[in-house]
């Protein structure tokens, strides 16, 4: 029976998983060396909630179905252009209620296009959720963060599954 050891703090079965020098901080979610980089050691992340982003699915895109995009200019103009471009690129009517749109169109609207979607529709769309996420992360305004957080809910971090530590430490 052979035993494999590593001087680089790597797993013998999974050599791609290597730790820096072992110390208590690597196993502490209170330390940046041990905390999950996705949730910063909290175990939970804030995600945009589709039911809060589009609370009334009987509204059309032109009628203001995407609630956080109903803001005054200049951002309001930007989002109206995004809606027009989405409708043109994916062949959906801006006057159709969201509840009557095909499931694939609503998914692309909320989450953005995947590679397969881009190939199928020959178009790219960032998605409402990723757009709002970028806005949330970029803003330095506590008012804007609080306003955007009304469209979010807390969910378990997908990277650490709520364990709060880096994958390598786990």
RAKAFEN-V120528 format. One record per residue. PHI is phi in whole degrees, -180 to 180 (999 if undefined). Layout:
PHI  PHI
This chain:
999  -90  -116  -103  -121  -129  -86  -104  56  -107  -76  -65  -82  -133  -63  -71  -96  -128  -106  -71  -55  -66  -155  -56  -65  -69  -111  -119  -75  -84  -107  -63  -76  -114  -70  -60  -70  -76  -107  60  83  -91  84  -131  -131  -94  -122  -76  -99  -57  -73  -88  -71  -122  -72  -121  -76  -82  -83  -92  -63  -68  -88  92  -63  -84  -58  -69  -88  -91  -122  -71  -59  -84  -64  -58  -65  -60  -71  -64  -64  -62  -63  -61  -65  -59  -62  -67  -69  -110  65  -113  -81  -68  -98  -81  -58  -58  -65  -97  -75  -63  -56  -64  -70  -66  -62  -65  -57  -80  -108  93  -86  -95  -58  -63  -63  -62  -69  -68  -104  53  -154  -127  -143  -70  99  -64  -58  -61  -65  -67  -60  -62  -63  -61  -77  -84  -70  -105  -84  -68  -62  -66  -61  -65  -64  -67  -66  -67  -100  -121  -141  -85  -142  -66  -62  -72  -75  -103  56  88  -82  74  -105  -58  -59  -62  -71  -67
